Amino acid sequence: MARSMGLNHTAASGNSRRAITKKLVLWSVLIVQVGFIGCIWLLQMNRSQLLQQQNGSAADPQESGRVHFVRNARNPKKQGQQVQQHCVQRDNINQYQEDFYQMKSDNRLNRSADYALPAYIELELAPALWCYKEGTVNETTTRDRDYLMAQPQCNCESGWHGRDCGQPEIIWRALMTHSRASKRGGHEAPLKLHEASPTSIKRLYYMLSLGDWEHINMELLQLQLRTLIEVVDFFLIYYYERDSSKDQLKQRRLQRQLNSLLSSNYVLYQCSKATGQQNCSGAAAFAHFRQQLWSLCSVQLQATDLLLVGNRESIFAPTALKFLKYYATDVLPLRFRLKHNVYGFYWQHGQRARLSGVISSLVHLHAAQLDPQHLEKHAIYTLGDLNHYGGWSCQLCMSPEQIVNWLQQSGIKVQLPNKTRSARIDANYVQQLMGAGILLEDGSTQLLRLRPQSEKYFAPDVAQQHSNQFGQLLYNLYDVNDVQEDDD
């Protein structure tokens, strides 16, 4: 009996120890969980405070979305300073949801049918359909189709194509032209496409060469940037300077313009052309751009990302660029066929079009020795035709005084219509040419007059929507008849 009592006592003590051990384990797990949650909470608090400090350091609420970095390639230690060192990137998913919407169910199908379709058949015949907003008529109607034979299709606006109405006219025509040319010549198709989705959006980098500062038309620059603000993810803007004594003034003036215009990230690069250094090349500017993206934004260039290269005269169609961001998996170097305007959008050159600018996937930049300006040499196909342009090229779209200055510095020989006239061209003479629509180079070629009412591609939409700001590009101020018609 004593032995039995001893066994019972031993068993009781063992159960007690096991119970205590279980409690200790449970409390340990609970403490670890509480500690883990506390660590996450502290990390979120620190991150929130950091973002508040960064946002508070900007004078403008939109400043947190920009990279302001100005570098003088001639003296980088003196001029290489960061005005703002934070970078807020776009959310591609939100961008997709802004440009597309899911087609709402149309109950008219069941109401008009002789019998109601079962739910499982309706789901099978009407899968998730996302429509491109800009190219679709409205959110509830689909194109009349045989629902028992084909999938529904978004109801496209005039000039838009594709099941989701995402192909603008310029892309639709280019795809047909390139397909026929590829079959005839045996070349690789310039575009490889896939269905748009929020996870397949590529970044678009715009490398804009402004050339010499003295020849920049700030009004045209504003139009270039405002046209592509909602499409381009990062801007690389660079220019040359000749007179170093005016360096600081130029930087402040240009940067004020950029700060007031851009809501996305940009890098401003300035170099001295007078020194003859190689760092003024497009390859050096692009290398600087790539380094700044990584150091300031932690953004690494991807092979599938797109690079757009243009100059101070080129304005590209945003609809075509946005299509490539959403639908293209690979883009071989493509040139743009731009509408050839002279002095302003009110005059067009007799040749009508001009090849300028190029877009390509970054993977093809290696074939151009990492110099974006050499991409055009590798371009076989073009984007745009004589009826549907890929954008605008505004030649000599400067003030008469700037044109005279450009002639003096460039050393270009201009043939005057009157041989007895002095070889020196002044602003009054240039105004006469602009008013009459005479080409400056030969003084005799008659330009084609354009009217916004009768010209589909008269000017970028942004320019016509803000005609008060871009009036000098839209109206011929040196033609009395043109000014009177505008007043009427």
Backbone torsions as a table, in degrees:
resi	resn	phi	psi	omega
1	MET	NA	-41.1	176.9
2	ALA	-61.9	-38.2	178.0
3	ARG	-63.0	-39.4	179.0
4	SER	-63.0	-41.6	179.5
5	MET	-65.0	-36.5	178.0
6	GLY	-65.4	-38.8	178.4
7	LEU	-65.3	-41.3	178.8
8	ASN	-62.4	-40.0	-179.7
9	HIS	-65.5	-40.8	179.0
10	THR	-64.2	-43.2	178.8
11	ALA	-63.1	-39.9	179.9
12	ALA	-64.6	-42.2	179.2
13	SER	-66.3	-35.4	177.3
14	GLY	-65.5	-41.3	177.5
15	ASN	-63.7	-36.7	-180.0
16	SER	-65.0	-41.6	179.4
17	ARG	-65.6	-40.4	178.7
18	ARG	-63.6	-38.8	178.5
19	ALA	-63.3	-42.3	179.0
20	ILE	-64.8	-40.1	179.6
21	THR	-62.6	-42.1	178.0
22	LYS	-61.4	-42.0	179.7
23	LYS	-63.4	-41.9	179.1
24	LEU	-62.5	-41.7	178.9
25	VAL	-63.2	-44.6	-179.9
26	LEU	-63.2	-43.2	178.6
27	TRP	-64.7	-38.0	178.8
28	SER	-62.4	-44.6	178.7
29	VAL	-61.4	-42.3	-179.5
30	LEU	-63.2	-42.3	-179.8
31	ILE	-65.2	-41.3	178.5
32	VAL	-62.3	-43.3	178.6
33	GLN	-62.5	-44.5	179.2
34	VAL	-63.0	-41.6	177.9
35	GLY	-63.4	-40.1	179.0
36	PHE	-64.0	-44.7	177.6
37	ILE	-62.6	-39.5	179.1
38	GLY	-64.0	-39.1	177.9
39	CYS	-63.3	-43.8	178.2
40	ILE	-61.2	-42.0	-179.6
41	TRP	-62.9	-42.2	179.3
42	LEU	-65.4	-40.9	178.1
43	LEU	-62.0	-41.8	178.6
44	GLN	-65.5	-38.8	178.1
45	MET	-63.9	-43.0	179.5
46	ASN	-64.4	-41.0	179.7
47	ARG	-65.7	-40.6	178.9
48	SER	-63.4	-41.6	179.0
49	GLN	-65.8	-37.9	178.5
50	LEU	-63.9	-43.2	178.5
51	LEU	-64.5	-38.0	179.3
52	GLN	-65.3	-39.3	177.9
53	GLN	-65.0	-40.1	179.9
54	GLN	-66.8	-43.6	-179.6
55	ASN	-68.8	-34.0	-179.6
56	GLY	-71.4	-22.2	-179.2
57	SER	-77.0	-11.8	-178.7
58	ALA	-92.2	137.8	177.9
59	ALA	-70.9	-32.1	-178.7
60	ASP	-110.8	137.8	177.4
61	PRO	-56.0	-27.2	-179.5
62	GLN	-83.1	-6.6	-177.7
63	GLU	-63.4	-28.3	-177.7
64	SER	-67.3	-9.9	179.9
65	GLY	-101.8	17.6	-175.9
66	ARG	-129.5	158.0	168.5
67	VAL	-115.1	115.2	178.4
68	HIS	-106.3	101.3	180.0
69	PHE	-135.8	115.9	-179.4
70	VAL	-113.3	124.9	-179.0
71	ARG	-127.7	131.0	173.1
72	ASN	-92.7	113.7	-176.0
73	ALA	-66.9	-21.5	-179.7
74	ARG	-74.7	-36.0	-178.4
75	ASN	-139.2	76.3	-171.9
76	PRO	-67.1	-29.2	-177.7
77	LYS	-69.8	-32.7	-178.4
78	LYS	-80.5	-41.5	-173.6
79	GLN	-100.5	-13.2	-175.1
80	GLY	-76.8	81.1	179.8
81	GLN	-131.0	147.1	-176.5
82	GLN	-97.4	118.2	177.8
83	VAL	-77.5	-42.1	173.4
84	GLN	-135.4	136.8	-174.6
85	GLN	-118.7	27.7	176.6
86	HIS	-122.2	156.5	-171.9
87	CYS	-145.5	116.0	177.5
88	VAL	-104.5	117.5	-176.3
89	GLN	-88.8	157.3	178.1
90	ARG	-74.0	147.1	175.3
91	ASP	-90.2	110.5	-175.6
92	ASN	-62.7	-33.3	179.7
93	ILE	-64.9	-45.8	178.7
94	ASN	-65.1	-35.8	178.5
95	GLN	-64.3	-40.2	177.7
96	TYR	-63.8	-43.1	-179.0
97	GLN	-68.6	-22.8	175.5
98	GLU	-76.4	-33.4	-175.2
99	ASP	-93.2	-20.6	-178.9
100	PHE	-123.6	157.3	171.1
101	TYR	-141.7	152.5	-179.8
102	GLN	-83.1	131.2	-177.8
103	MET	-61.1	127.8	177.5
104	LYS	-75.6	151.0	-178.5
105	SER	-66.9	139.2	-179.5
106	ASP	-108.6	106.0	-177.0
107	ASN	-75.5	-5.0	-180.0
108	ARG	-64.8	-22.6	180.0
109	LEU	-62.4	-47.7	-179.5
110	ASN	-72.2	-33.6	-178.5
111	ARG	-69.7	-34.0	-177.2
112	SER	-86.9	-13.3	-178.4
113	ALA	-78.2	159.3	177.5
114	ASP	-68.2	-25.6	178.1
115	TYR	-145.6	154.1	-179.0
116	ALA	-74.6	132.9	179.3
117	LEU	-75.3	142.0	175.3
118	PRO	-61.1	156.3	-175.8
119	ALA	-63.1	-40.0	-177.0
120	TYR	-67.5	-31.6	177.7
121	ILE	-71.4	-38.9	-179.6
122	GLU	-63.9	-40.0	178.5
123	LEU	-67.3	-37.2	-178.4
124	GLU	-70.2	-37.1	-177.9
125	LEU	-82.0	-20.1	-176.8
126	ALA	-125.4	72.2	176.6
127	PRO	-68.6	173.1	-179.3
128	ALA	-57.8	121.2	-178.2
129	LEU	-122.4	117.6	178.2
130	TRP	-102.7	128.5	-177.2
131	CYS	-108.9	143.3	176.5
132	TYR	-78.7	120.5	-170.5
133	LYS	-58.6	-48.1	-174.2
134	GLU	-63.2	-29.6	-177.0
135	GLY	-99.7	3.6	-174.9
136	THR	-109.5	144.1	-178.0
137	VAL	-66.8	-57.5	177.1
138	ASN	-154.1	-179.5	-168.9
139	GLU	-89.8	-6.2	-171.6
140	THR	-119.3	-12.4	-176.1
141	THR	-108.5	145.0	174.8
142	THR	-118.0	162.5	178.5
143	ARG	-65.6	141.9	180.0
144	ASP	-63.2	114.1	-179.6
145	ARG	-140.9	166.3	175.3
146	ASP	-81.4	103.6	-174.5
147	TYR	-65.6	-19.8	179.2
148	LEU	-85.2	-8.7	-176.4
149	MET	-117.2	-25.8	-174.9
150	ALA	-144.8	160.7	178.0
151	GLN	-74.8	153.5	179.1
152	PRO	-66.5	158.4	-177.9
153	GLN	-135.9	143.6	179.4
154	CYS	-64.2	150.0	179.9
155	ASN	-86.5	106.7	-169.3
156	CYS	-84.7	146.3	169.8
157	GLU	-70.0	163.7	176.9
158	SER	-63.4	131.1	-179.7
159	GLY	92.1	5.8	178.4
160	TRP	-124.5	147.3	-172.8
161	HIS	-138.6	171.9	178.6
162	GLY	98.4	160.8	-179.0
163	ARG	-62.3	-34.9	179.2
164	ASP	-103.0	12.5	178.2
165	CYS	58.9	35.2	-177.3
166	GLY	-98.7	-3.0	-178.6
167	GLN	-99.1	110.8	173.6
168	PRO	-69.9	163.8	-175.4
169	GLU	-55.7	-40.0	-177.3
170	ILE	-64.4	-38.6	178.9
171	ILE	-72.3	-42.3	-178.5
172	TRP	-59.9	-44.1	178.5
173	ARG	-69.5	-37.8	180.0
174	ALA	-65.6	-38.6	179.3
175	LEU	-63.3	-41.9	178.5
176	MET	-65.7	-45.1	-178.8
177	THR	-63.6	-44.7	-178.5
178	HIS	-67.5	-34.8	179.3
179	SER	-64.8	-44.0	178.7
180	ARG	-66.5	-41.4	-179.4
181	ALA	-66.9	-36.1	179.8
182	SER	-66.7	-38.4	179.5
183	LYS	-68.5	-38.7	-179.3
184	ARG	-71.9	-44.3	-174.4
185	GLY	-94.6	-6.9	-179.5
186	GLY	71.7	18.0	179.8
187	HIS	-84.1	161.3	176.3
188	GLU	-72.0	140.4	178.9
189	ALA	-62.1	135.2	-175.1
190	PRO	-72.2	-18.2	-177.8
191	LEU	-127.6	130.1	170.0
192	LYS	-112.0	120.5	-168.8
193	LEU	-112.6	159.5	174.0
194	HIS	-148.8	171.8	-178.8
195	GLU	-73.9	139.4	-178.3
196	ALA	-68.6	142.0	177.2
197	SER	-154.5	159.7	-178.7
198	PRO	-68.5	-13.1	-178.0
199	THR	-100.0	-1.3	-176.3
200	SER	-118.1	18.6	-179.8
201	ILE	-78.8	131.3	179.8
202	LYS	-99.0	155.0	173.7
203	ARG	-79.0	150.1	176.9
204	LEU	-121.3	121.7	178.2
205	TYR	-106.8	133.1	-177.0
206	TYR	-113.8	113.4	178.1
207	MET	-99.3	107.9	-173.1
208	LEU	-112.3	112.6	178.7
209	SER	-94.2	115.7	-177.9
210	LEU	-89.6	-10.1	-179.0
211	GLY	70.9	-146.0	-179.2
212	ASP	-71.9	139.0	-177.7
213	TRP	-60.7	-37.7	-175.5
214	GLU	-63.3	-19.2	-175.0
215	HIS	-105.8	11.3	-179.3
216	ILE	-83.8	128.4	172.4
217	ASN	-93.3	108.7	-174.7
218	MET	-63.9	-30.2	178.3
219	GLU	-67.2	-42.6	178.2
220	LEU	-68.8	-36.7	177.3
221	LEU	-62.5	-42.9	177.0
222	GLN	-59.5	-40.9	180.0
223	LEU	-66.6	-40.1	178.0
224	GLN	-58.9	-45.6	-176.2
225	LEU	-73.5	-42.0	-178.1
226	ARG	-67.8	-28.7	178.8
227	THR	-66.2	-31.7	-173.2
228	LEU	-116.3	12.0	-178.0
229	ILE	-57.8	-40.6	-175.5
230	GLU	-84.9	-1.0	-177.0
231	VAL	-112.6	-41.6	-175.3
232	VAL	-81.6	138.1	178.6
233	ASP	-89.0	-40.6	179.0
234	PHE	-139.6	135.5	178.3
235	PHE	-104.6	134.0	166.7
236	LEU	-113.6	111.0	-176.8
237	ILE	-117.3	123.4	-179.7
238	TYR	-140.0	154.2	-177.1
239	TYR	-149.7	168.5	179.6
240	TYR	-105.9	146.8	173.3
241	GLU	-121.8	145.5	-179.4
242	ARG	-110.0	-41.2	-177.3
243	ASP	-103.1	104.4	-176.4
244	SER	-66.3	-21.3	-179.4
245	SER	-67.1	-23.5	179.7
246	LYS	-101.9	14.5	-173.1
247	ASP	-59.9	-53.0	-175.5
248	GLN	-62.2	-39.7	179.8
249	LEU	-62.9	-41.8	179.2
250	LYS	-63.0	-44.8	-178.0
251	GLN	-61.2	-46.1	-178.6
252	ARG	-64.5	-40.1	-178.9
253	ARG	-66.2	-47.9	-179.5
254	LEU	-66.9	-40.3	-178.2
255	GLN	-67.1	-34.0	174.7
256	ARG	-61.4	-40.2	177.8
257	GLN	-63.4	-43.8	-179.0
258	LEU	-67.0	-40.9	-179.9
259	ASN	-63.1	-33.3	-178.2
260	SER	-82.7	-12.5	-174.6
261	LEU	-108.0	-47.7	-166.2
262	LEU	-85.2	134.4	173.0
263	SER	-109.4	2.1	176.0
264	SER	-117.7	-179.5	-171.5
265	ASN	-77.7	146.8	177.3
266	TYR	-148.8	155.4	172.8
267	VAL	-125.5	128.2	179.4
268	LEU	-105.3	124.7	-175.8
269	TYR	-123.5	129.9	-178.0
270	GLN	-127.9	136.6	178.3
271	CYS	-139.8	160.4	-177.7
272	SER	-95.7	112.1	179.4
273	LYS	-77.1	-21.6	-176.6
274	ALA	-67.5	-27.8	-177.9
275	THR	-76.4	-17.4	179.8
276	GLY	73.1	18.5	-178.8
277	GLN	-76.8	157.6	-178.7
278	GLN	-76.2	-11.9	-177.3
279	ASN	-73.8	2.4	173.0
280	CYS	-92.4	1.4	-179.0
281	SER	-75.9	163.0	177.6
282	GLY	-64.5	-33.0	178.8
283	ALA	-65.3	-41.4	178.9
284	ALA	-66.7	-40.9	178.9
285	ALA	-64.2	-40.5	179.4
286	PHE	-68.6	-38.3	177.2
287	ALA	-62.8	-39.7	176.6
288	HIS	-64.9	-41.8	179.1
289	PHE	-60.6	-45.8	-178.9
290	ARG	-63.9	-39.8	179.9
291	GLN	-66.8	-39.2	-179.4
292	GLN	-69.9	-36.1	176.9
293	LEU	-59.6	-39.9	-178.2
294	TRP	-75.0	-44.8	-175.0
295	SER	-73.3	-33.5	-176.7
296	LEU	-98.0	-33.4	-173.7
297	CYS	-116.0	-5.4	-175.1
298	SER	56.1	35.1	179.4
299	VAL	-104.8	124.1	177.2
300	GLN	-107.4	131.0	-179.0
301	LEU	-63.1	136.7	178.3
302	GLN	-105.8	151.3	-177.7
303	ALA	-62.3	-29.1	-177.9
304	THR	-87.0	-9.3	177.8
305	ASP	-65.0	158.6	-175.7
306	LEU	-105.9	142.6	176.1
307	LEU	-121.5	123.3	176.9
308	LEU	-107.6	129.8	-177.7
309	VAL	-120.0	126.2	179.9
310	GLY	-145.6	173.8	178.2
311	ASN	-121.6	-175.4	-172.7
312	ARG	-70.2	-10.1	-179.3
313	GLU	-99.8	-9.4	-170.1
314	SER	-99.8	135.0	172.9
315	ILE	-128.5	121.4	-172.5
316	PHE	-100.3	150.5	-179.1
317	ALA	-71.6	120.0	-176.4
318	PRO	-67.9	-29.1	-177.7
319	THR	-64.4	-39.4	179.2
320	ALA	-67.6	-39.2	-179.4
321	LEU	-67.6	-40.0	179.8
322	LYS	-67.0	-35.1	176.5
323	PHE	-60.1	-44.8	-179.2
324	LEU	-64.1	-34.4	178.6
325	LYS	-64.9	-37.7	-175.7
326	TYR	-86.5	-38.8	-165.7
327	TYR	-109.9	-18.6	-172.7
328	ALA	-92.7	128.8	172.9
329	THR	-90.7	-27.5	178.0
330	ASP	-152.0	132.1	-179.6
331	VAL	-124.2	112.0	170.9
332	LEU	-68.3	156.5	-178.7
333	PRO	-51.5	122.3	-178.5
334	LEU	-119.9	126.7	173.2
335	ARG	-85.4	160.9	178.7
336	PHE	-108.4	132.8	171.0
337	ARG	-94.0	106.6	-173.6
338	LEU	-103.4	149.8	174.4
339	LYS	-68.1	129.5	-172.1
340	HIS	-92.3	92.6	175.5
341	ASN	-95.5	153.5	179.4
342	VAL	-132.7	134.4	-180.0
343	TYR	70.9	-37.2	-179.0
344	GLY	-177.3	-179.1	-178.9
345	PHE	-75.3	-3.4	-178.5
346	TYR	-87.4	-10.9	175.7
347	TRP	-122.2	140.6	177.2
348	GLN	-126.4	138.9	178.1
349	HIS	-67.1	150.8	-178.9
350	GLY	-62.1	-26.3	177.4
351	GLN	-78.5	-8.6	170.8
352	ARG	70.2	-41.7	-174.8
353	ALA	-127.7	161.9	-177.5
354	ARG	-147.0	131.8	177.6
355	LEU	-86.1	118.2	-177.7
356	SER	-158.4	139.9	179.0
357	GLY	85.9	159.2	-178.9
358	VAL	-153.9	149.6	174.1
359	ILE	-132.1	143.8	-175.9
360	SER	-160.5	154.4	167.9
361	SER	-68.6	146.5	-174.6
362	LEU	-64.5	-22.5	-179.0
363	VAL	-61.2	-26.1	-178.1
364	HIS	-87.3	-0.7	-179.3
365	LEU	-71.6	-23.7	179.6
366	HIS	-65.3	-33.0	178.7
367	ALA	-67.4	-19.0	178.5
368	ALA	-100.8	21.9	-179.6
369	GLN	56.1	36.1	177.0
370	LEU	59.2	24.3	175.6
371	ASP	-112.1	106.5	-176.6
372	PRO	-57.9	-28.0	-178.3
373	GLN	-71.2	-12.3	177.9
374	HIS	-93.7	-0.5	-177.2
375	LEU	-65.2	-31.4	-177.3
376	GLU	-63.3	-27.1	178.5
377	LYS	-66.6	-22.5	-178.6
378	HIS	-99.0	2.1	-177.8
379	ALA	-84.2	124.6	178.3
380	ILE	-100.2	-37.3	-174.6
381	TYR	-107.3	165.0	179.6
382	THR	-124.7	159.9	177.5
383	LEU	-117.2	110.5	-177.5
384	GLY	116.3	152.1	176.1
385	ASP	-137.2	-173.7	-174.4
386	LEU	-71.0	-14.3	178.3
387	ASN	-106.5	-19.6	-180.0
388	HIS	-138.1	95.3	-172.6
389	TYR	-78.4	153.3	175.4
390	GLY	-86.3	5.4	178.7
391	GLY	152.9	-155.7	-176.1
392	TRP	-132.9	143.4	171.5
393	SER	-120.1	112.9	-173.7
394	CYS	-103.2	92.6	-177.5
395	GLN	-79.1	135.3	179.2
396	LEU	55.1	33.8	176.8
397	CYS	-83.7	71.6	-179.6
398	MET	-137.7	170.7	174.8
399	SER	-70.7	157.0	178.4
400	PRO	-55.0	-37.5	179.4
401	GLU	-65.8	-39.3	177.8
402	GLN	-66.4	-37.5	179.2
403	ILE	-63.9	-42.5	177.2
404	VAL	-61.6	-44.0	178.9
405	ASN	-62.6	-39.7	178.9
406	TRP	-63.4	-41.5	178.2
407	LEU	-63.3	-40.0	-178.3
408	GLN	-67.3	-39.3	-177.2
409	GLN	-82.5	-32.9	-176.9
410	SER	-79.6	-24.4	-180.0
411	GLY	73.8	18.1	-179.5
412	ILE	-73.5	134.2	178.3
413	LYS	-82.0	125.4	-179.4
414	VAL	-114.0	129.0	179.6
415	GLN	-85.5	122.8	-177.5
416	LEU	-89.4	144.1	179.1
417	PRO	-67.5	-28.3	-179.7
418	ASN	-109.7	110.8	-175.3
419	LYS	-68.0	-20.7	179.7
420	THR	-82.6	-9.5	-178.1
421	ARG	-72.3	150.5	177.4
422	SER	-61.7	147.0	-178.7
423	ALA	-68.7	-14.2	-179.6
424	ARG	-83.6	124.1	-179.3
425	ILE	-99.1	131.5	179.6
426	ASP	-112.6	176.5	-175.9
427	ALA	-66.0	-33.5	180.0
428	ASN	-63.2	-40.3	178.9
429	TYR	-65.3	-40.5	178.4
430	VAL	-64.7	-38.1	178.1
431	GLN	-61.8	-39.0	177.8
432	GLN	-62.5	-42.5	177.8
433	LEU	-63.8	-41.9	-179.9
434	MET	-65.6	-38.2	180.0
435	GLY	-69.8	-38.6	-177.0
436	ALA	-88.9	-11.1	-179.1
437	GLY	75.2	44.4	179.2
438	ILE	-108.0	131.9	-179.4
439	LEU	-67.6	135.3	-174.6
440	LEU	-68.3	-36.8	-172.0
441	GLU	-58.7	-42.2	-178.1
442	ASP	-116.2	-9.9	178.0
443	GLY	68.6	15.5	-177.3
444	SER	-137.9	-28.0	-176.7
445	THR	-65.8	125.2	-179.5
446	GLN	-87.0	124.7	178.4
447	LEU	-82.6	160.4	-179.1
448	LEU	-89.7	127.1	179.9
449	ARG	-78.4	136.5	-179.3
450	LEU	-120.3	146.6	177.3
451	ARG	-124.1	137.0	-179.0
452	PRO	-63.7	-28.0	-177.5
453	GLN	-71.7	-28.0	-174.0
454	SER	-112.7	2.5	-176.3
455	GLU	-117.5	118.3	-178.4
456	LYS	-65.5	-43.6	-179.3
457	TYR	-104.8	49.9	-176.8
458	PHE	-63.7	-48.8	-177.4
459	ALA	-159.2	164.6	175.4
460	PRO	-57.4	147.6	-178.2
461	ASP	-57.5	-38.4	-178.5
462	VAL	-60.7	-39.6	-179.6
463	ALA	-64.8	-41.4	-179.3
464	GLN	-74.6	-30.3	176.8
465	GLN	-71.7	-28.1	179.4
466	HIS	-121.2	58.4	-175.0
467	SER	-64.6	-26.9	178.5
468	ASN	-66.1	-35.6	-178.4
469	GLN	-79.4	-35.1	-175.5
470	PHE	-110.8	31.9	-176.4
471	GLY	-61.9	-35.4	-177.8
472	GLN	-67.6	-22.0	177.1
473	LEU	-89.6	-21.4	-176.2
474	LEU	-96.0	-30.5	-174.1
475	TYR	-120.3	138.4	178.3
476	ASN	-82.3	98.1	-175.9
477	LEU	-72.5	-10.4	-177.4
478	TYR	-106.9	8.9	175.1
479	ASP	-113.1	113.8	-175.5
480	VAL	-62.0	-41.9	-179.7
481	ASN	-63.5	-39.8	-179.3
482	ASP	-66.6	-41.6	179.9
483	VAL	-65.8	-40.5	179.3
484	GLN	-64.5	-39.9	178.9
485	GLU	-65.7	-36.4	178.1
486	ASP	-67.2	-37.9	178.3
487	ASP	-66.5	-36.1	179.1
488	ASP	-67.9	NA	NA
